[in-house]
Amino acid sequence: MDITGLLIFLAIGAVAGWLAGTFMKGRGFGLLGNIVVGIIGAVLGGFVFGLLGISAGGLIGSIVMATVGAALLLFIIGILKKA
């Protein structure tokens, strides 16, 4: 992966983490935490979308997939915090 691809991946992760934090009503972790959640969420979203046989292409598809994964990750973290 070249530096441009890495920067795009980080930007998508940041946007996805911010969106997921917004959708999950303030369950975000600040800017840096949201980037981490978004990156992990992008990987999780890709895995889940692959299991479901859903393909997301392009920049918007990547953001949607990463946001769904990040929201799922925030949901799981919320459940684990309560336990």
N, C-alpha and C positions, 0 to 999 in steps of 0.2 A: 504494500500500500504506500503510495507516495504521500507527500506532505499535504497536497491539495485534497486528496481523498480523506485523509485523517481530519483535516479542518472541517470538511463538509460533514463527516460523521459526528464530530464534536458539536457542530452547529445544530444538526438534526437532534442530537441528544439533548442539547440545551433547550431547544424549542419544545421537544416532546416532554421533557421533565417539567417545564413551566406549565404547559397545557394540562398535563396530568395533575399537577398540584392544584391548578385552578378548578379542574373538573371534580377533583376529590375534596373540594371545599377546604382548602388550606392545609392539606396534609403534606405540603412540600417541605423541603429541608433547606431553604435558602438557595441562592444562585449556584454555588458549587455543588451542594448536595443534589439539587435538581438535575444538574448536568450528569452526575454519577447515576442517579436514578434513571434518567433518560437513556444513557448509554446501555445500562444493564437492561432497561425496558426494551430497547431496540433489539437486543439479542433475544430476550424472552418473547417479544412480539413476533420476531421472525420464526422462532421455534413453534409458537402456538399457531401462527398463520400457516406454517408448513404442515403441521399435524392436521389442520382443518382443510388443507388443500386450497387455500386462498392465496392468490398471487397479488402482490401490491407493487406496481412499477412506478418509476419516476420519483421526483422529489416529494410530491404531495402524498403518494402512496407510502413512501418511506416514513414521512412524518406521521401519517395516520397509524401505520404499523407500530412505530416506536411509541407513540402516545398511548395506544391500547396496551402495549406491553408495560409501559411505565405506570399506567393506572392500575393494571393488574398487580404489579409489584407493590405499589402503595397500599392496595387493598390487603395483600398478604402481610405486609409489614404491620398494618393496623390490627389485623387479627392476632398476629404474634405478640404485639405489645400488650393486648388485653389479656392474653393467656399467662 
